[in-house]
Amino acid sequence: MIEAGMKNYRMAQPSPTRISPERLGTLEVPVLAILAGRSVMHDPATAEETARSALPDARVEVFPDASHAINGEHPEEIAALVDEFVTEVEAD
């Protein structure tokens, strides 16, 4: 499905731009950042560094062996992380 989308999908709108660390740091909601360590869509090391510095209270999880299709590669682990995160947030 991903391959078909990459081959046949055309964006009608411009691609999103990167959110500045300063703007990212203004978020006032709990954040769970799940990053793919082998993504070709972003620089994983820069994304992790930005998330950790701009969002010091965020939970940042990196899957070093995951591609940008992380949700299909690690569905059980991601579901467990989300469940744990939501449980923690609801307990606060």
Secondary structure as GFF3:
##gff-version 3
##sequence-region A 1 92
A	DSSP	alpha_helix	2	8	.	.	.	ID=ss1
A	DSSP	alpha_helix	21	24	.	.	.	ID=ss2
A	DSSP	beta_strand	32	36	.	.	.	ID=ss3
A	DSSP	alpha_helix	44	54	.	.	.	ID=ss4
A	DSSP	beta_strand	59	63	.	.	.	ID=ss5
A	DSSP	alpha_helix	70	73	.	.	.	ID=ss6
A	DSSP	alpha_helix	75	91	.	.	.	ID=ss7
###
